[in-house]
């Protein structure tokens, strides 16, 4: 087993990765967007209105671009990657709609969340509609293995949501339990998105596994940074209100580390604010101060770099190419976002 070398902490590195990836897969991504918009059609007027609100609300659309990139890096010559990428994006969009209802979020990608405009019930039902559209496109592709991978990831994501509910407000949550949630809730779709690119190209198992590993470890790194940003980032960077995790009582890694490393008084603070939901003015600032005193945010980013390095190593079996370079730069971008 090789030794994983952590990624360097240069925050500028990889800053143009998304732009470069967009250029490489731009033509296919335009087809993905057109396909998604065409599949939002419905005789029920609210369905395309609500779905269009979140689909067109921005976001980097990393997951579908990763499907397109994975197909490219293995030399796929067909057109089914476009449908699979569209399916991946619709799956992700459905989870966002469901997440905002569960988390009672007011913002999504810097805009008013759909649930605030159309209500919780409509958001959940339109999310289900998008999942149905996604699975229909998977079936149209005709790859049973791709269908199995993506449908399994949908189940795992749902399990991750339930597991997160079980750990919310529970100060006994361990780092292992936290990572189990991240693996299911976030990394599973990243892994599936990249793996299916090699599956439809009928590439060897080693290449399918490598792309799955790349996606999974990138997804873990992405979520770790997101969790750190919630205590140290800017609303414009996150596309959501800074401190949402704290207000919702989520036991993300920075909190798990702070609780384990803290004094008795600091543990009582976490139990009052997160377990009991008794939060006062200034508590968010105190939470950040506790985290910083124990190095929790830096260590969370350090773990993200570790998983990012694993993601980069997974691409070593592929020959050098512009696409491989961009996918490695994408890891640096995700790990070194502003925080």
C-alpha angles and dihedrals in degrees: 000000000000126000114252113225113207117243116257116259098234102139093201094058114105093010091135095041096105091048091050092046090049090053093051096048097026098115093048091043090056088055090049091052093048091049093049093050091049091052093053090072115120138156087231102086096209093057099068091036095055095036092047090052093063098031091055095039094097129247126155094265091219095163099059091040088054090055090052092045092049091052089049096048091056093045099249111180103186134085103241092094088073093059092045092049090050090049091051092052093048090050090051092047091051091053090051091055091048093044093054090054094048093045094040088230121180098196135048119182089345093305132099109282116250091241090061090056104035102018135247098284095053091046093054093046095047088048087057089049090054091050089052091051090048094053091047090058091048090054091049089058089060098215109132091192093053089047090050093050095049096040090049090051090052090056092046092050090053090049089051091053091052091046090051089053088053093052097042111115090004106126089188089072112128129213089251091054090048092051090049088059092047092048091053103034100041115004097051094068093043089053094046093046092058098036095057090057089067094038096061089048088055091233123169119282090250092062093044090051092047093054091045089052091048092052095043096050092043088052092052091048091047093053094045090055091046090054092050091047090056087070100034110020137087127259090237090056096048101038087223136071113288110243097031091129091053094048091048093050095241116168099220122168097270089057094043090054093044092051094048094046098039134102123254090264092050091051089052088053091055092045092052097044101036109020096038097028091227102145127168136184110289095024093110090054090048091050091054092047091053091049093049093048090058097039092244098143093046091048091049090054089046090057089048090056089051093056090042090056090052089052091053092047090054090065093058093096091065121082119252113278141146089260094053090049091050093049090052090048088050089061090053090049093051093047097043100046115140113287 
